[in-house]
Amino acid sequence: MKNYYIIGLTLVATLGGLLFGYDTAVISGTVESLRHFFIEPQGLPLDQANALEGFVVSSALIGCILGASFAGWISQRYGRKPTLILAAILFLLSAIGSAWPELFSGLPGSGDHTFMYAFVAYRIIGGIGVGLASMVSPMYIAEVAPADRRGNLVAWNQFAIIFGMLVVYFVNYSIALQGDAAWLHQIGWRWMFASEIIPAVLFLLFLLFVPETPRYLVMRGRLQGASQVLERLMDKATAARELQDIQQSFQHQEPSMRPYFRFMITWALLFFAGYGLFSLLGWSSALEIALLLSFCVALLFPVRSFGLLIIGVGVLLSAFQQFVGINVVLYYAPEIFKTMGAATDAALLQQIVVGAVNLSFTCLAIFTVDRFGRRPLMIIGALIMAASMLVLGTTFYTHSVGIGSLICMLVYTAGFAMSWGPVCWVLLAEIFPNSIRSTVMSIAVAAQWIANFLVSWTFPMLDKNQYLTDTFNHGIAYWIYGVMGILAALFIWRLVPETKGKTLEEMESFWRKK
């Protein structure tokens, strides 16, 4: 019975992961339509149009950064469950507004390209929900799961992310078949965003029936409530021991939000100052550069409070998960397949194949992460991704794209799905001490979304730049991602500890030794 209860809580929390995947992948079927509807009517030069396209496609990531950044404070102040409820509400609002950016001005479909920034605003709202869920869903699962099953259960969150992506691939493909290209560019893309309403409503309803995590309850001094939750998760004797261990972990170091607030305030001030300065200088990428530089400088505060190693491991874990190029595959897969010569419908269908491979190998990770450990899977996966990207880039460079290129993309996807996809979230959810988990994980996940934003923003410029295309024939981006895969493997080998079989409280001793 207790086993079913744990599984039930996990499934509800993973709906946050499903919406995470759904919201981030829905854009992939709309890229061409958004360019036709919002970008081309403005008559911009090619380089400016490419940069604006990258901004519109990746705009939700601004919200993801904000959501992940504030998730630490919200989840620490109000709890893990209320934070997930807030995420569900934001998902719902974004689904409605992205499909209907003229919401307060007219009927759906009545607007034109002038509503681009309204669309971007709604995408940012959804991104905030994604940022909240991306941090809190795996943390919620980790804080209710027993140590011997924690890797398996947290990895289900990644399965849900990929399942959400696969579902939306089918949804996008089905919607694209309902009309011609003109209909798709005017109306069809709206239905793709509107489809998110259904899972958002389900997530919101199910969250009303789950408890708060026992570790958050102990942190807030609600020991009776924590004991009741633990007794529903395990037998009474084990629950009593677990409660005692959790109490001791918080006695060692009282949770403090001061370093977090210093980090956030410094980041905000530096960002606005940098954005203003770079804008005055006429830099076209003022926002992106200011965001990256201000974040890196603001990290000095949590580094001072928590140590370089713990912040460095968290930030680099997150950054490398994105620098290997996975979201280029997820966001731009149809466009990539078109460069291989596929038509729009065929490209969307091939994307479904990529999603199916992703889902299948995520299942492999779920059933092996608690058996083989986190480090071996991460190192092997990184090397597989590196080799695949280097070969894929070479097929573009040598003008030999075809079935071999598709195989490279599928092998790359399999390597990510069996390693950095699910296992990175497992490590982030379990590697940090109880007292600072929400704070440090929030910073780490914010770094992940910044890296995601950076990769998504730069890919159109790398892939569509005339000089780079003439010189490397679309291959340069994939070579860069391949090198990042090699660096990711070295990082895991040298700096990341194994967490297999250890309780969340046992991980405290690792950082104290450092």
C-alpha positions as CSV (number, residue, x, y, z in Angstrom):
1,M,0.0,0.0,0.0
2,K,2.8,2.4,1.0
3,N,4.6,1.5,-2.3
4,Y,1.4,2.6,-4.2
5,Y,1.3,5.8,-2.2
6,I,4.9,6.7,-3.1
7,I,4.2,5.9,-6.8
8,G,1.1,8.1,-6.7
9,L,2.9,11.1,-5.3
10,T,5.7,10.6,-7.9
11,L,3.2,10.5,-10.7
12,V,1.5,13.7,-9.6
13,A,4.8,15.5,-9.3
14,T,5.9,14.2,-12.7
15,L,3.0,16.0,-14.3
16,G,5.1,19.1,-13.6
17,G,7.8,17.4,-15.7
18,L,5.3,16.5,-18.4
19,L,4.2,20.1,-18.7
20,F,7.8,21.2,-18.6
21,G,8.4,19.0,-21.7
22,Y,5.2,19.9,-23.4
23,D,5.7,23.7,-23.0
24,T,9.3,23.7,-24.2
25,A,8.7,21.4,-27.1
26,V,5.4,22.8,-28.4
27,I,7.5,25.6,-30.0
28,S,9.3,23.1,-32.3
29,G,6.2,22.7,-34.5
30,T,5.6,26.4,-34.7
31,V,9.0,27.9,-35.6
32,E,8.3,28.3,-39.3
33,S,4.8,29.6,-38.7
34,L,6.0,32.1,-36.1
35,R,8.6,33.3,-38.6
36,H,5.8,33.8,-41.3
37,F,3.3,35.4,-38.9
38,F,5.5,37.6,-36.7
39,I,8.9,38.1,-38.3
40,E,8.6,38.3,-42.1
41,P,5.9,41.0,-42.2
42,Q,8.5,43.3,-40.5
43,G,10.8,43.3,-43.6
44,L,14.0,43.1,-41.6
45,P,17.4,42.3,-43.0
46,L,18.3,38.6,-42.8
47,D,20.7,38.8,-39.8
48,Q,18.2,40.8,-37.8
49,A,15.4,38.5,-38.8
50,N,17.4,35.5,-37.6
51,A,18.2,37.1,-34.3
52,L,14.6,38.1,-33.8
53,E,13.5,34.6,-34.6
54,G,15.9,33.2,-32.1
55,F,14.5,35.6,-29.5
56,V,10.8,34.7,-30.2
57,V,11.6,31.0,-30.1
58,S,13.6,31.2,-27.0
59,S,11.6,33.9,-25.2
60,A,10.0,31.4,-22.8
61,L,13.5,30.7,-21.5
62,I,13.5,34.2,-20.0
63,G,10.6,33.1,-17.9
64,C,12.3,29.8,-17.2
65,I,15.3,31.7,-15.8
66,L,13.0,33.9,-13.7
67,G,11.0,30.9,-12.5
68,A,14.0,28.9,-11.5
69,S,15.6,31.9,-9.8
70,F,12.6,32.6,-7.6
71,A,11.8,28.9,-7.1
72,G,14.3,28.7,-4.3
73,W,12.7,31.5,-2.3
74,I,9.1,30.5,-3.0
75,S,9.6,26.8,-2.2
76,Q,11.6,27.7,0.9
77,R,9.0,30.3,2.1
78,Y,5.7,28.7,1.1
79,G,6.5,25.0,0.5
80,R,7.1,22.6,-2.4
81,K,3.4,21.9,-3.0
82,P,2.2,25.6,-3.2
83,T,5.1,26.3,-5.6
84,L,3.9,23.5,-7.9
85,I,0.3,24.8,-7.8
86,L,1.5,28.2,-8.8
87,A,3.4,26.6,-11.7
88,A,0.2,24.8,-12.9
89,I,-1.7,28.1,-12.9
90,L,1.0,29.8,-15.0
91,F,1.0,26.9,-17.4
92,L,-2.7,27.4,-17.9
93,L,-2.5,31.2,-18.4
94,S,0.4,30.8,-20.9
95,A,-1.5,28.2,-23.0
96,I,-4.5,30.5,-23.4
97,G,-2.4,33.6,-24.1
98,S,0.1,32.1,-26.5
99,A,-2.8,30.7,-28.6
100,W,-4.7,33.9,-28.3
101,P,-2.3,36.9,-28.0
102,E,-5.1,39.2,-28.9
103,L,-6.9,38.1,-25.7
104,F,-7.8,41.6,-24.6
105,S,-8.1,43.1,-28.0
106,G,-10.2,40.9,-30.2
107,L,-11.2,37.3,-31.2
108,P,-8.6,34.6,-31.8
109,G,-7.0,35.1,-35.2
110,S,-8.0,38.7,-35.4
111,G,-4.5,40.0,-34.8
112,D,-1.3,40.3,-36.9
113,H,2.4,40.6,-36.4
114,T,2.0,43.6,-34.1
115,F,1.0,41.2,-31.3
116,M,4.4,39.6,-31.3
117,Y,5.4,41.1,-28.0
118,A,2.0,40.0,-26.4
119,F,2.8,36.5,-27.6
120,V,6.3,36.8,-26.1
121,A,4.9,37.9,-22.8
122,Y,2.6,34.9,-22.5
123,R,5.5,32.6,-23.5
124,I,7.5,34.2,-20.6
125,I,4.6,33.5,-18.2
126,G,4.6,29.9,-19.2
127,G,8.4,29.9,-18.9
128,I,8.1,31.0,-15.3
129,G,5.9,28.0,-14.7
130,V,8.4,25.7,-16.4
131,G,11.3,27.2,-14.3
132,L,9.3,26.6,-11.1
133,A,8.4,23.0,-12.0
134,S,11.8,22.2,-13.4
135,M,13.3,22.7,-9.9
136,V,10.6,21.8,-7.6
137,S,9.2,18.6,-9.2
138,P,12.4,16.6,-8.9
139,M,13.1,18.1,-5.5
140,Y,9.6,17.1,-4.3
141,I,10.1,13.5,-5.5
142,A,13.6,13.3,-3.9
143,E,12.3,14.5,-0.6
144,V,9.6,11.8,-0.4
145,A,11.4,8.9,-2.0
146,P,13.4,6.2,0.0
147,A,17.2,6.2,-0.6
148,D,17.3,2.9,-2.5
149,R,14.6,4.0,-5.0
150,R,15.3,7.7,-5.2
151,G,17.3,7.6,-8.4
152,N,14.6,5.5,-10.1
153,L,11.7,7.7,-8.9
154,V,13.4,11.1,-9.7
155,A,14.3,9.8,-13.1
156,W,10.6,9.3,-13.8
157,N,10.4,13.1,-13.9
158,Q,12.7,13.1,-17.0
159,F,10.5,10.3,-18.5
160,A,7.5,12.6,-18.0
161,I,9.4,15.5,-19.6
162,I,10.2,13.4,-22.7
163,F,6.7,11.9,-22.7
164,G,5.3,15.4,-22.7
165,M,7.6,16.3,-25.7
166,L,6.5,13.1,-27.5
167,V,2.9,13.8,-27.0
168,V,3.2,17.4,-28.3
169,Y,5.1,16.1,-31.3
170,F,2.1,13.9,-32.2
171,V,-0.3,16.8,-31.4
172,N,1.7,19.2,-33.6
173,Y,1.9,16.7,-36.4
174,S,-1.8,16.0,-36.2
175,I,-2.7,19.7,-36.3
176,A,-0.3,20.3,-39.2
177,L,-2.3,17.8,-41.3
178,Q,-5.6,19.6,-40.8
179,G,-4.8,22.3,-43.4
180,D,-2.4,23.6,-45.9
181,A,0.7,25.7,-45.1
182,A,-1.2,29.0,-45.3
183,W,-3.7,27.7,-42.7
184,L,-0.9,26.5,-40.5
185,H,0.9,29.8,-40.6
186,Q,-2.3,31.8,-39.7
187,I,-4.3,29.5,-37.4
188,G,-2.8,26.0,-36.9
189,W,0.1,27.2,-34.7
190,R,-2.5,28.6,-32.3
191,W,-4.1,25.2,-31.7
192,M,-0.6,23.8,-30.9
193,F,-0.3,26.2,-28.0
194,A,-3.9,25.8,-26.9
195,S,-3.5,22.0,-26.6
196,E,-1.5,22.6,-23.4
197,I,-4.7,23.7,-21.5
198,I,-5.7,20.0,-20.9
199,P,-2.6,18.8,-19.1
200,A,-2.3,22.1,-17.2
201,V,-5.8,21.7,-15.7
202,L,-5.1,18.0,-14.8
203,F,-1.9,19.0,-13.0
204,L,-3.7,21.7,-11.0
205,L,-6.5,19.4,-9.9
206,F,-4.2,16.5,-8.8
207,L,-1.9,18.7,-6.8
208,L,-4.8,19.5,-4.4
209,F,-4.6,15.9,-3.1
210,V,-0.8,15.5,-2.4
211,P,0.9,16.4,1.0
212,E,3.9,18.7,1.6
213,T,7.3,16.9,1.8
214,P,8.4,15.8,5.2
215,R,11.8,17.6,5.0
216,Y,10.1,20.9,4.3
217,L,7.7,20.3,7.3
218,V,10.7,19.5,9.6
219,M,12.4,22.7,8.4
220,R,9.3,24.6,9.4
221,G,9.1,22.9,12.8
222,R,5.9,20.9,11.9
223,L,7.2,17.6,13.2
224,Q,3.8,16.0,13.7
225,G,2.9,16.6,10.1
226,A,6.3,15.3,8.9
227,S,5.8,12.2,11.0
228,Q,2.4,11.5,9.5
229,V,3.7,11.8,6.0
230,L,6.7,9.6,6.7
231,E,4.5,6.9,8.2
232,R,2.5,6.9,5.0
233,L,5.7,6.4,3.1
234,M,7.3,3.7,5.3
235,D,6.8,1.6,8.4
236,K,6.7,3.4,11.8
237,A,10.1,2.4,13.0
238,T,11.8,3.5,9.8
239,A,9.8,6.7,9.8
240,A,10.9,7.5,13.3
241,R,14.6,7.0,12.4
242,E,14.1,9.0,9.2
243,L,12.5,11.9,11.2
244,Q,15.4,11.9,13.6
245,D,18.0,12.0,10.8
246,I,16.2,14.9,9.1
247,Q,16.0,16.8,12.4
248,Q,19.7,16.4,12.9
249,S,20.6,17.6,9.4
250,F,18.8,20.9,10.1
251,Q,20.4,21.2,13.6
252,H,23.8,21.1,12.0
253,Q,23.1,24.2,9.9
254,E,20.1,26.5,10.1
255,P,18.7,27.3,6.7
256,S,19.4,30.9,5.7
257,M,18.1,32.8,2.7
258,R,20.6,35.7,3.0
259,P,23.1,34.5,0.4
260,Y,20.2,33.8,-2.0
261,F,18.8,37.3,-1.6
262,R,22.2,38.9,-2.0
263,F,22.7,36.9,-5.1
264,M,19.3,37.8,-6.6
265,I,19.6,41.5,-5.7
266,T,23.1,41.7,-7.2
267,W,22.1,39.8,-10.3
268,A,19.1,42.1,-10.9
269,L,21.1,45.4,-10.3
270,L,24.0,44.3,-12.5
271,F,21.6,43.0,-15.2
272,F,19.7,46.3,-15.5
273,A,22.9,48.4,-15.3
274,G,24.6,46.2,-18.0
275,Y,21.5,46.1,-20.2
276,G,21.2,49.9,-20.1
277,L,24.9,50.4,-20.8
278,F,25.1,47.9,-23.7
279,S,21.9,49.3,-25.2
280,L,23.4,52.8,-25.1
281,L,26.5,51.4,-26.9
282,G,24.2,50.1,-29.6
283,W,24.9,46.4,-29.0
284,S,22.2,44.3,-30.7
285,S,22.5,41.5,-28.1
286,A,22.6,43.8,-25.1
287,L,19.9,41.7,-23.2
288,E,21.7,38.3,-23.7
289,I,25.1,39.6,-22.8
290,A,23.9,41.5,-19.8
291,L,22.0,38.4,-18.5
292,L,25.1,36.2,-18.8
293,L,27.6,38.5,-17.3
294,S,25.5,39.7,-14.4
295,F,24.7,36.1,-13.4
296,C,28.4,35.1,-13.5
297,V,29.4,38.1,-11.3
298,A,26.5,37.6,-8.9
299,L,27.6,34.0,-8.3
300,L,30.4,35.4,-6.1
301,F,27.9,35.7,-3.2
302,P,26.7,32.1,-3.0
303,V,30.3,31.0,-3.6
304,R,31.4,33.0,-0.6
305,S,28.6,31.5,1.6
306,F,28.5,27.9,0.4
307,G,32.0,27.3,-1.2
308,L,33.3,27.2,-4.7
309,L,32.9,23.5,-5.1
310,I,29.3,23.1,-4.2
311,I,28.2,26.1,-6.4
312,G,30.6,25.1,-9.1
313,V,29.3,21.5,-9.3
314,G,25.7,22.6,-9.3
315,V,26.2,25.3,-12.0
316,L,28.4,23.2,-14.2
317,L,26.1,20.1,-14.0
318,S,23.3,22.3,-15.2
319,A,25.3,24.2,-17.8
320,F,26.8,21.1,-19.4
321,Q,23.4,19.5,-19.8
322,Q,22.5,22.3,-22.2
323,F,25.9,23.0,-23.8
324,V,25.9,19.5,-25.3
325,G,23.1,20.9,-27.6
326,I,20.1,18.8,-26.6
327,N,17.6,21.7,-26.9
328,V,18.8,22.4,-30.4
329,V,17.5,19.0,-31.3
330,L,14.3,19.5,-29.3
331,Y,13.5,23.1,-30.5
332,Y,14.8,23.0,-34.1
333,A,14.5,19.4,-35.1
334,P,12.0,20.0,-37.9
335,E,14.3,22.8,-39.3
336,I,17.3,20.5,-39.0
337,F,15.5,17.8,-40.9
338,K,14.6,20.3,-43.6
339,T,18.2,21.1,-44.1
340,M,18.6,17.4,-44.8
341,G,16.0,17.7,-47.5
342,A,12.8,16.7,-45.7
343,A,9.4,18.3,-46.4
344,T,7.5,19.9,-43.5
345,D,5.2,16.9,-42.8
346,A,8.1,14.5,-43.1
347,A,10.3,16.6,-40.8
348,L,7.6,16.6,-38.1
349,L,7.2,12.9,-38.4
350,Q,11.0,12.4,-38.1
351,Q,10.9,14.5,-35.0
352,I,8.4,12.0,-33.5
353,V,11.0,9.2,-34.2
354,V,13.5,11.3,-32.2
355,G,11.0,11.6,-29.4
356,A,10.3,7.9,-29.3
357,V,14.1,7.1,-29.1
358,N,14.4,9.7,-26.3
359,L,11.6,8.1,-24.4
360,S,12.8,4.5,-24.8
361,F,16.4,5.2,-23.6
362,T,15.1,7.3,-20.7
363,C,13.4,4.1,-19.5
364,L,16.8,2.4,-19.7
365,A,18.2,5.1,-17.4
366,I,15.3,4.7,-15.0
367,F,16.0,1.0,-14.5
368,T,19.8,1.3,-14.3
369,V,20.5,4.5,-12.4
370,D,20.1,2.8,-9.0
371,R,22.0,-0.3,-10.1
372,F,25.0,1.1,-11.9
373,G,25.2,4.5,-10.2
374,R,25.1,8.1,-11.5
375,R,28.7,8.7,-12.6
376,P,29.1,5.8,-15.0
377,L,25.9,6.7,-16.9
378,M,26.9,10.3,-17.1
379,I,30.4,9.7,-18.4
380,I,29.3,7.1,-21.0
381,G,26.4,9.2,-22.2
382,A,28.6,12.3,-22.6
383,L,31.1,10.4,-24.7
384,I,28.3,8.9,-26.9
385,M,26.9,12.4,-27.4
386,A,30.3,13.9,-28.2
387,A,31.0,11.3,-30.9
388,S,27.5,11.6,-32.5
389,M,27.7,15.4,-32.7
390,L,31.2,15.4,-34.2
391,V,30.2,12.9,-36.8
392,L,26.9,14.8,-37.5
393,G,28.8,18.0,-38.0
394,T,31.1,16.2,-40.4
395,T,28.2,14.9,-42.5
396,F,27.0,18.5,-43.0
397,Y,30.5,19.8,-43.7
398,T,31.1,17.1,-46.3
399,H,27.7,17.6,-47.9
400,S,26.8,13.9,-47.2
401,V,23.6,14.4,-45.1
402,G,21.2,11.6,-45.3
403,I,20.3,8.4,-43.4
404,G,23.7,8.6,-41.7
405,S,22.9,12.1,-40.3
406,L,19.6,10.8,-39.0
407,I,21.3,7.9,-37.3
408,C,23.8,10.3,-35.7
409,M,20.9,12.3,-34.3
410,L,19.2,9.2,-33.0
411,V,22.3,7.9,-31.4
412,Y,23.0,11.3,-29.8
413,T,19.4,11.4,-28.5
414,A,19.8,7.9,-27.0
415,G,23.1,8.9,-25.3
416,F,21.4,12.0,-23.7
417,A,18.3,10.0,-22.7
418,M,20.2,7.3,-20.9
419,S,22.4,9.8,-19.0
420,W,22.4,13.6,-18.8
421,G,18.6,13.9,-19.4
422,P,17.3,12.0,-16.3
423,V,20.5,11.6,-14.2
424,C,21.4,15.2,-14.1
425,W,18.1,16.0,-12.4
426,V,18.7,13.1,-10.0
427,L,22.0,14.5,-9.0
428,L,20.7,18.1,-8.6
429,A,17.8,16.8,-6.5
430,E,19.9,14.8,-4.1
431,I,23.5,16.1,-4.0
432,F,22.9,19.3,-1.9
433,P,22.5,19.4,1.9
434,N,19.0,19.7,3.3
435,S,19.4,23.1,4.8
436,I,20.5,24.8,1.5
437,R,19.0,22.4,-1.1
438,S,16.3,24.8,-2.3
439,T,18.7,27.7,-2.4
440,V,21.6,26.1,-4.3
441,M,19.3,24.0,-6.5
442,S,17.5,27.2,-7.5
443,I,20.8,28.8,-8.5
444,A,21.8,25.7,-10.4
445,V,18.6,25.4,-12.3
446,A,18.7,29.1,-13.1
447,A,22.1,28.4,-14.6
448,Q,20.6,25.6,-16.6
449,W,18.0,27.9,-18.2
450,I,20.6,30.6,-18.9
451,A,22.7,27.9,-20.7
452,N,19.5,26.7,-22.5
453,F,18.7,30.3,-23.5
454,L,22.3,30.9,-24.7
455,V,22.3,27.7,-26.9
456,S,18.8,28.3,-28.3
457,W,19.6,32.0,-29.0
458,T,23.0,31.3,-30.7
459,F,22.0,28.3,-32.8
460,P,20.1,30.3,-35.6
461,M,23.1,32.6,-35.8
462,L,25.5,29.7,-36.1
463,D,23.3,27.7,-38.5
464,K,22.0,30.5,-40.7
465,N,25.0,32.9,-40.8
466,Q,26.0,33.2,-44.5
467,Y,29.7,33.0,-43.9
468,L,29.5,30.0,-41.5
469,T,27.1,28.3,-43.9
470,D,29.4,28.8,-46.9
471,T,32.4,27.7,-44.9
472,F,31.1,24.8,-42.8
473,N,27.7,24.0,-44.4
474,H,25.8,23.9,-41.1
475,G,28.4,21.8,-39.4
476,I,30.1,24.2,-37.0
477,A,27.3,24.2,-34.3
478,Y,27.4,20.4,-34.0
479,W,31.2,20.3,-33.7
480,I,30.9,22.8,-30.8
481,Y,28.4,20.6,-29.0
482,G,30.6,17.6,-29.5
483,V,33.5,19.3,-27.8
484,M,31.2,20.2,-24.9
485,G,30.3,16.5,-24.6
486,I,34.0,15.6,-24.0
487,L,34.4,18.4,-21.4
488,A,31.2,17.2,-19.7
489,A,32.6,13.7,-19.3
490,L,35.9,15.1,-17.8
491,F,33.9,17.2,-15.4
492,I,31.9,14.3,-14.0
493,W,35.1,12.1,-13.8
494,R,37.0,14.7,-11.8
495,L,34.5,16.6,-9.6
496,V,31.1,14.9,-9.2
497,P,30.6,12.5,-6.3
498,E,28.6,9.2,-6.5
499,T,25.3,9.5,-4.7
500,K,23.9,6.0,-5.3
501,G,22.3,4.4,-2.2
502,K,23.0,7.4,0.0
503,T,20.3,9.1,2.0
504,L,19.9,12.9,1.5
505,E,21.2,13.3,5.0
506,E,24.4,11.2,4.3
507,M,25.3,13.6,1.5
508,E,25.9,16.2,4.1
509,S,29.1,14.5,5.2
510,F,30.6,14.7,1.7
511,W,30.4,18.5,1.7
512,R,31.6,18.8,5.3
513,K,34.8,16.9,4.4
514,K,35.4,19.4,1.6
